[in-house]
Amino acid sequence: MTQLTLIDRVPCANQLGEGVQWNHEDGCFWWTDIHGKKLCRYKLATKQFTQLDLPERLCCFTFAKNDARLLAAFESGFAWFDHNTGAIEWIAKPEAHIKGNRSNDGRCDRQGRFWMGTIVENRTSETQSASLYCLQKDFSVTQHFSGLMISNALCWSPDSRKLYHADSPSHSIRVYDFDAESGELSNPEIFAHTALGVEPDGACVDADGYVWNAQWGGSQVVRYAPDGSKNLALDLPVTQPTCVAFGGEQLNLLAVTSARVGLTDLALNQQPHAGDLFIFATPFSGLTESRFG
């Protein structure tokens, strides 16, 4: 039986922790508390936790190759964000015309493009839907598909030939053929289903090409083989895990964010660590997170 050992827990009590990723340059896990409007950072070597108040909800972000700023997807769109000064330089707001939508899960592909999907947070019309967008390296925005409710689980196979993505309320993860040069998607297939009442949330792919998915409402992270079969399940002391990322010097530590939002007082009493960041030692290796540019 494969053993994953909890080695650390950051008692950050996020409302909606999301978008965790490892920054090898400073030895920190970075993530966002979307509803708390905070950018969080945890330095492994010193166990130092810091958080920065934000002017708008930060939904996902990526590091850049040639810029010290974060490339961010705030609730209203893409922007450069200087976390040292707080300065925001807006790039594009692709859904500014859709009241009730906001940015959601996103990450960079290995070719340096930043992808972000949106969420229908407050339905204001019968035809309202969310979409998946790609911010190209020239800062143009491409819409890849619409008709979604909650875009999530975005990640790529190690060879960039497959893209994984979920519309969370569908209780399934899809896999697409991915053209790394053009960024085009084709041949969608169902990759895996989640249990009834459990939604696929943030995901990542390890060095062996296995997909790790945080399962909202399921109290676990599931590792799927490249053929979609369930390889292992990591049980958690919280019902709402939200995102996963590998980090550490050997990229063998799995960080898991979680959320408190929507939980009753009774539920919070039963899971006092809801909203915390969990770090597990694993026998697996992750992949270096791609950067924009």
C-alpha positions as CSV (number, residue, x, y, z in Angstrom):
1,M,0.0,0.0,0.0
2,T,1.4,3.4,-1.0
3,Q,2.0,5.6,1.9
4,L,1.5,9.4,1.9
5,T,2.5,11.0,5.2
6,L,1.2,14.3,6.5
7,I,4.4,16.2,7.4
8,D,3.0,19.7,7.8
9,R,-0.2,21.7,8.1
10,V,-0.5,25.5,7.7
11,P,-3.3,26.8,9.9
12,C,-4.4,29.5,7.5
13,A,-8.1,28.9,7.7
14,N,-8.8,30.1,4.2
15,Q,-12.3,30.8,3.1
16,L,-11.5,29.4,-0.3
17,G,-7.9,28.3,-0.7
18,E,-7.0,27.7,-4.4
19,G,-4.4,27.7,-7.1
20,V,-1.5,26.3,-5.0
21,Q,1.9,26.0,-6.8
22,W,5.6,25.7,-5.9
23,N,8.1,28.5,-6.6
24,H,11.5,26.9,-6.8
25,E,13.2,30.3,-6.8
26,D,12.1,31.2,-3.2
27,G,11.3,27.7,-1.9
28,C,7.7,28.6,-1.1
29,F,4.3,27.2,-1.9
30,W,2.1,30.1,-3.1
31,W,-1.7,30.1,-3.3
32,T,-4.7,32.3,-3.1
33,D,-7.7,32.6,-0.7
34,I,-10.2,33.7,-3.2
35,H,-13.0,34.9,-1.0
36,G,-10.6,36.1,1.7
37,K,-8.9,38.4,-0.9
38,K,-5.4,37.2,0.2
39,L,-2.3,36.0,-1.5
40,C,-0.7,33.3,0.7
41,R,2.9,32.1,0.8
42,Y,4.6,29.4,2.9
43,K,8.4,28.9,3.1
44,L,9.1,25.3,3.7
45,A,12.6,25.7,5.1
46,T,11.6,28.1,7.8
47,K,7.9,27.3,8.2
48,Q,7.1,31.0,7.7
49,F,3.6,31.8,6.6
50,T,2.8,35.2,5.1
51,Q,-0.3,36.6,3.4
52,L,-1.0,39.8,1.5
53,D,-4.3,41.6,1.4
54,L,-5.6,42.1,-2.2
55,P,-7.8,44.8,-3.8
56,E,-9.9,42.2,-5.6
57,R,-10.4,38.5,-5.4
58,L,-7.4,36.6,-6.9
59,C,-8.7,33.4,-8.6
60,C,-5.5,32.0,-10.0
61,F,-2.0,33.2,-11.1
62,T,1.3,32.1,-12.6
63,F,4.9,33.2,-12.3
64,A,6.5,34.7,-15.4
65,K,9.9,33.9,-17.1
66,N,11.0,37.5,-17.5
67,D,9.0,39.5,-15.0
68,A,9.1,39.6,-11.2
69,R,5.4,40.3,-11.1
70,L,2.6,37.7,-11.0
71,L,0.5,37.1,-14.1
72,A,-2.9,37.0,-12.3
73,A,-6.5,36.2,-13.1
74,F,-8.4,38.4,-10.7
75,E,-12.1,38.0,-10.5
76,S,-12.6,40.5,-13.4
77,G,-9.8,39.4,-15.7
78,F,-6.1,39.1,-16.6
79,A,-3.6,41.5,-15.1
80,W,0.0,41.9,-14.1
81,F,0.2,42.1,-10.3
82,D,3.2,43.5,-8.4
83,H,3.0,41.8,-5.0
84,N,5.7,44.1,-3.6
85,T,3.9,47.3,-4.4
86,G,0.3,46.2,-5.0
87,A,0.2,47.7,-8.5
88,I,-2.2,46.2,-11.0
89,E,-1.8,46.5,-14.8
90,W,-4.9,45.2,-16.5
91,I,-4.4,43.1,-19.7
92,A,-7.9,41.9,-20.6
93,K,-11.3,41.3,-19.1
94,P,-12.9,38.7,-21.4
95,E,-16.2,38.4,-19.4
96,A,-16.7,42.0,-18.3
97,H,-20.0,41.9,-20.2
98,I,-21.3,38.9,-18.2
99,K,-22.6,39.9,-14.8
100,G,-22.3,37.2,-12.2
101,N,-19.3,35.4,-13.7
102,R,-15.7,35.5,-12.4
103,S,-12.4,34.0,-13.2
104,N,-11.6,30.6,-11.6
105,D,-9.0,27.8,-12.0
106,G,-6.0,28.3,-14.3
107,R,-2.4,27.6,-15.0
108,C,0.3,27.9,-17.7
109,D,0.9,25.3,-20.4
110,R,4.5,24.1,-21.1
111,Q,4.6,26.4,-24.1
112,G,4.2,29.5,-21.8
113,R,0.6,30.4,-22.4
114,F,-1.7,31.2,-19.4
115,W,-5.1,29.4,-19.4
116,M,-8.0,30.4,-17.2
117,G,-11.5,29.2,-17.0
118,T,-14.5,31.1,-15.5
119,I,-17.4,30.2,-13.2
120,V,-21.0,31.2,-13.1
121,E,-21.1,32.5,-9.6
122,N,-24.4,34.2,-9.7
123,R,-26.8,33.3,-12.5
124,T,-28.4,36.4,-14.0
125,S,-29.9,34.9,-17.2
126,E,-31.0,31.5,-18.5
127,T,-28.3,31.4,-21.2
128,Q,-25.4,32.4,-18.9
129,S,-22.4,30.2,-19.0
130,A,-18.7,30.1,-18.3
131,S,-15.8,29.5,-20.7
132,L,-12.1,28.5,-21.0
133,Y,-9.7,31.2,-22.2
134,C,-6.0,31.2,-23.2
135,L,-3.9,34.3,-22.8
136,Q,-1.3,34.1,-25.6
137,K,2.3,35.3,-25.2
138,D,1.4,38.3,-27.2
139,F,-1.4,39.1,-24.7
140,S,-4.2,38.3,-27.1
141,V,-7.0,36.2,-25.6
142,T,-8.5,33.1,-27.3
143,Q,-11.8,31.5,-26.2
144,H,-11.7,27.7,-26.5
145,F,-15.1,26.6,-25.4
146,S,-18.2,27.9,-23.6
147,G,-21.3,26.3,-22.0
148,L,-19.5,25.6,-18.7
149,M,-20.6,26.3,-15.2
150,I,-17.4,25.9,-13.2
151,S,-14.2,25.5,-15.1
152,N,-11.7,23.4,-13.1
153,A,-8.9,20.7,-13.1
154,L,-6.8,22.2,-15.8
155,C,-3.5,20.4,-16.4
156,W,-1.5,18.8,-19.2
157,S,0.2,15.4,-19.7
158,P,4.0,15.5,-19.4
159,D,4.4,15.3,-23.2
160,S,1.8,18.1,-23.7
161,R,-0.3,15.8,-26.0
162,K,-3.2,15.7,-23.6
163,L,-5.2,18.5,-21.8
164,Y,-7.3,17.6,-18.8
165,H,-10.3,19.8,-17.8
166,A,-13.5,19.5,-15.8
167,D,-16.8,21.3,-15.6
168,S,-17.2,20.5,-11.9
169,P,-21.0,20.1,-11.7
170,S,-20.8,17.4,-14.5
171,H,-19.0,15.2,-11.9
172,S,-16.5,14.2,-14.6
173,I,-13.0,15.0,-15.9
174,R,-12.5,15.2,-19.7
175,V,-9.3,14.7,-21.6
176,Y,-8.6,16.4,-25.0
177,D,-6.0,15.9,-27.6
178,F,-3.8,19.0,-27.3
179,D,-1.8,20.6,-30.2
180,A,1.1,22.1,-28.3
181,E,2.1,24.4,-31.1
182,S,-1.3,26.0,-31.8
183,G,-3.0,25.4,-28.4
184,E,-6.0,23.8,-30.2
185,L,-8.1,21.2,-28.5
186,S,-9.9,18.2,-30.1
187,N,-11.4,14.8,-29.5
188,P,-12.9,15.2,-26.1
189,E,-13.5,12.0,-24.1
190,I,-14.5,11.3,-20.5
191,F,-11.4,10.6,-18.5
192,A,-12.9,9.8,-15.1
193,H,-16.1,10.2,-13.1
194,T,-16.4,11.4,-9.5
195,A,-18.9,10.0,-7.0
196,L,-22.4,11.4,-6.7
197,G,-22.2,14.7,-4.8
198,V,-18.4,15.0,-5.3
199,E,-17.0,17.6,-7.8
200,P,-13.6,17.6,-9.4
201,D,-11.6,20.7,-8.4
202,G,-8.0,21.7,-8.9
203,A,-5.6,19.1,-10.4
204,C,-2.0,18.5,-11.5
205,V,0.0,15.8,-13.3
206,D,3.0,14.1,-11.9
207,A,6.2,13.0,-13.6
208,D,4.7,9.6,-14.5
209,G,1.7,11.2,-16.2
210,Y,-0.8,10.4,-13.5
211,V,-3.5,13.0,-12.7
212,W,-4.0,14.2,-9.1
213,N,-7.4,15.7,-8.5
214,A,-8.8,17.4,-5.4
215,Q,-12.4,16.3,-4.9
216,W,-14.7,18.9,-3.5
217,G,-17.2,17.3,-1.1
218,G,-15.3,14.0,-1.2
219,S,-12.7,14.6,1.5
220,Q,-10.0,13.2,-0.7
221,V,-7.4,13.6,-3.4
222,V,-7.5,10.9,-6.1
223,R,-4.6,9.8,-8.3
224,Y,-5.7,8.6,-11.7
225,A,-3.6,6.5,-14.1
226,P,-3.2,7.8,-17.7
227,D,-6.1,5.5,-18.7
228,G,-8.4,7.1,-16.2
229,S,-8.4,4.2,-13.7
230,K,-8.3,5.2,-10.0
231,N,-4.7,4.5,-8.7
232,L,-5.0,5.7,-5.1
233,A,-7.1,8.0,-2.8
234,L,-5.6,10.2,-0.2
235,D,-8.1,10.8,2.6
236,L,-8.2,14.2,4.2
237,P,-9.7,15.6,7.5
238,V,-11.7,18.2,5.5
239,T,-14.6,17.8,3.1
240,Q,-13.6,20.5,0.7
241,P,-10.1,20.0,-0.7
242,T,-9.6,22.4,-3.6
243,C,-6.3,22.2,-5.4
244,V,-3.0,20.2,-5.4
245,A,0.6,20.8,-6.4
246,F,4.0,19.1,-6.0
247,G,6.9,21.0,-4.5
248,G,9.9,20.8,-2.4
249,E,13.5,20.4,-3.6
250,Q,12.8,16.9,-4.9
251,L,9.3,17.8,-6.0
252,N,8.0,14.9,-3.9
253,L,5.8,16.9,-1.5
254,L,2.1,17.3,-2.2
255,A,0.4,20.4,-1.1
256,V,-3.4,20.5,-0.8
257,T,-5.5,23.6,-0.3
258,S,-9.0,23.5,1.2
259,A,-12.0,25.7,2.0
260,R,-14.3,26.7,4.8
261,V,-16.9,28.5,2.7
262,G,-20.4,27.1,2.9
263,L,-19.8,24.9,5.9
264,T,-22.2,25.0,8.8
265,D,-21.1,25.6,12.4
266,L,-21.5,21.9,13.1
267,A,-19.4,21.0,10.1
268,L,-16.7,23.4,11.1
269,N,-16.7,22.0,14.6
270,Q,-16.3,18.5,13.1
271,Q,-13.4,19.6,10.8
272,P,-11.5,22.3,12.6
273,H,-8.7,22.3,10.0
274,A,-11.0,23.2,7.1
275,G,-9.3,25.9,5.0
276,D,-5.8,24.9,6.0
277,L,-3.0,23.9,3.7
278,F,-1.8,20.3,4.1
279,I,1.6,19.0,3.0
280,F,2.3,15.3,2.4
281,A,5.5,13.4,1.8
282,T,5.0,11.0,-1.2
283,P,7.1,8.4,-3.1
284,F,6.1,10.3,-6.3
285,S,7.7,13.2,-8.2
286,G,5.9,16.2,-9.6
287,L,6.8,18.4,-12.6
288,T,8.3,21.9,-12.5
289,E,5.4,24.4,-12.9
290,S,5.5,26.2,-16.2
291,R,5.9,30.0,-16.4
292,F,4.4,32.5,-18.7
293,G,6.4,33.8,-21.6
